[in-house]
Amino acid sequence: MKQIENIYAEIQQVAEAMLHKGWAERNAGNFSLRIDPDLAATLPEFTETKTIYDKKDKDLANEHISLLISHSGAKCRDIAKNATQQCGLLESKGGKLTYLSHAAADPSSEFLCHLAIHRYISHTNPQIKVVLHTHPTHLIAFSHKYQHLAKYKMNKFLTGIMPELNVFIPKDIGTVKFLPPGSLELAKETIGELKEHDIVIWQKHGCLAVAETLWDAFDLIDIADKAAQIALYL
């Protein structure tokens, strides 16, 4: 139980940090952690199970993946107080998707994006267990103001402003044009960027980072957002 308790504690701490950063207005942002089936079995018992399979999920549900993922509509201020009540277990197995939760909740509206990304990274970079999406104010504003910049020029501009980016984000920052939130199209384009980067700006929407822990993902976004903040001051 110790490991699960530590995971829930980290979720609450990161949710609190996102809240104080102003990255989590109302129910903005979501996260998922891929966990081993044996670890999933040690989670506190859930009260509700929903089958959420439909045709568009079919290909994604063929592999056995277990994700601890935030509820649809979950607010960071509530997650920070009690993570066990604000996230559930999304199980992909045998062509079927189920969500185990409390209070008959649904998974994050962007669960298909999370599931597709986890399926990709579980094969290509299995030590990466976390997907974190949030709405950093400065990165969003930067993506509006500098949307004309090609990715290479954007990264050169930001590292010129804040040289530490080369140390803390050595693989640079990816970008995806604005696409419908939660769509498989957004997932596909993001996966394309994750082949080269660990952090991706979703134009006019927010940012997504992948890492071994939630804190590592948070730090990637925090550093990128600081560089964008400085750029907006110029």
Solvent accessible surface area in square Angstrom, and as a share of the most:
residue,aa,sasa,rsa
1,M,132,0.59
2,K,144,0.61
3,Q,111,0.50
4,I,3,0.01
5,E,96,0.43
6,N,81,0.41
7,I,24,0.12
8,Y,13,0.05
9,A,40,0.31
10,E,33,0.15
11,I,2,0.01
12,Q,53,0.23
13,Q,97,0.43
14,V,2,0.01
15,A,4,0.03
16,E,70,0.31
17,A,23,0.18
18,M,6,0.03
19,L,60,0.30
20,H,144,0.64
21,K,97,0.41
22,G,44,0.42
23,W,3,0.01
24,A,6,0.04
25,E,99,0.44
26,R,161,0.59
27,N,52,0.27
28,A,12,0.10
29,G,16,0.15
30,N,16,0.08
31,F,11,0.05
32,S,0,0.00
33,L,12,0.06
34,R,25,0.09
35,I,13,0.07
36,D,85,0.44
37,P,72,0.45
38,D,121,0.63
39,L,30,0.15
40,A,10,0.08
41,A,88,0.68
42,T,55,0.32
43,L,16,0.08
44,P,47,0.30
45,E,157,0.70
46,F,28,0.12
47,T,99,0.57
48,E,70,0.31
49,T,94,0.55
50,K,66,0.28
51,T,83,0.48
52,I,33,0.17
53,Y,91,0.35
54,D,61,0.31
55,K,183,0.77
56,K,123,0.52
57,D,0,0.00
58,K,118,0.50
59,D,96,0.50
60,L,10,0.05
61,A,0,0.00
62,N,92,0.47
63,E,58,0.26
64,H,85,0.38
65,I,10,0.05
66,S,3,0.02
67,L,0,0.00
68,L,1,0.00
69,I,0,0.00
70,S,3,0.02
71,H,16,0.07
72,S,53,0.34
73,G,38,0.37
74,A,10,0.08
75,K,43,0.18
76,C,8,0.05
77,R,115,0.42
78,D,49,0.26
79,I,6,0.03
80,A,18,0.14
81,K,158,0.67
82,N,64,0.33
83,A,0,0.00
84,T,36,0.21
85,Q,82,0.36
86,Q,40,0.18
87,C,1,0.00
88,G,0,0.00
89,L,7,0.03
90,L,0,0.00
91,E,40,0.18
92,S,0,0.00
93,K,122,0.52
94,G,72,0.70
95,G,20,0.19
96,K,99,0.42
97,L,0,0.00
98,T,22,0.13
99,Y,0,0.00
100,L,48,0.24
101,S,1,0.01
102,H,23,0.10
103,A,94,0.73
104,A,48,0.37
105,A,19,0.15
106,D,66,0.34
107,P,5,0.03
108,S,4,0.02
109,S,87,0.56
110,E,7,0.03
111,F,32,0.14
112,L,9,0.04
113,C,0,0.00
114,H,3,0.01
115,L,0,0.00
116,A,9,0.07
117,I,0,0.00
118,H,0,0.00
119,R,72,0.26
120,Y,47,0.18
121,I,5,0.03
122,S,30,0.19
123,H,125,0.56
124,T,80,0.47
125,N,42,0.21
126,P,73,0.46
127,Q,96,0.43
128,I,14,0.07
129,K,72,0.30
130,V,2,0.01
131,V,0,0.00
132,L,1,0.00
133,H,1,0.01
134,T,0,0.00
135,H,36,0.16
136,P,0,0.00
137,T,80,0.46
138,H,51,0.23
139,L,0,0.00
140,I,37,0.19
141,A,40,0.31
142,F,2,0.01
143,S,9,0.06
144,H,87,0.39
145,K,107,0.45
146,Y,37,0.14
147,Q,93,0.41
148,H,135,0.60
149,L,46,0.23
150,A,61,0.47
151,K,60,0.25
152,Y,157,0.60
153,K,119,0.51
154,M,9,0.04
155,N,10,0.05
156,K,129,0.55
157,F,61,0.25
158,L,0,0.00
159,T,24,0.14
160,G,61,0.59
161,I,37,0.19
162,M,28,0.12
163,P,85,0.54
164,E,81,0.37
165,L,4,0.02
166,N,91,0.46
167,V,108,0.62
168,F,111,0.46
169,I,6,0.03
170,P,98,0.61
171,K,90,0.38
172,D,51,0.27
173,I,1,0.01
174,G,0,0.00
175,T,48,0.28
176,V,7,0.04
177,K,128,0.54
178,F,105,0.44
179,L,14,0.07
180,P,75,0.47
181,P,79,0.50
182,G,14,0.13
183,S,27,0.18
184,L,69,0.34
185,E,95,0.42
186,L,2,0.01
187,A,1,0.01
188,K,150,0.64
189,E,75,0.34
190,T,0,0.00
191,I,31,0.16
192,G,34,0.33
193,E,32,0.14
194,L,14,0.07
195,K,135,0.57
196,E,106,0.47
197,H,11,0.05
198,D,33,0.17
199,I,0,0.00
200,V,0,0.00
201,I,4,0.02
202,W,5,0.02
203,Q,37,0.16
204,K,84,0.36
205,H,23,0.10
206,G,0,0.00
207,C,0,0.00
208,L,1,0.01
209,A,0,0.00
210,V,4,0.02
211,A,10,0.08
212,E,99,0.44
213,T,53,0.31
214,L,2,0.01
215,W,87,0.31
216,D,66,0.34
217,A,0,0.00
218,F,11,0.05
219,D,67,0.35
220,L,26,0.13
221,I,0,0.00
222,D,37,0.19
223,I,35,0.18
224,A,0,0.00
225,D,9,0.05
226,K,96,0.41
227,A,0,0.00
228,A,0,0.00
229,Q,40,0.18
230,I,56,0.29
231,A,0,0.00
232,L,44,0.22
233,Y,160,0.61
234,L,135,0.67
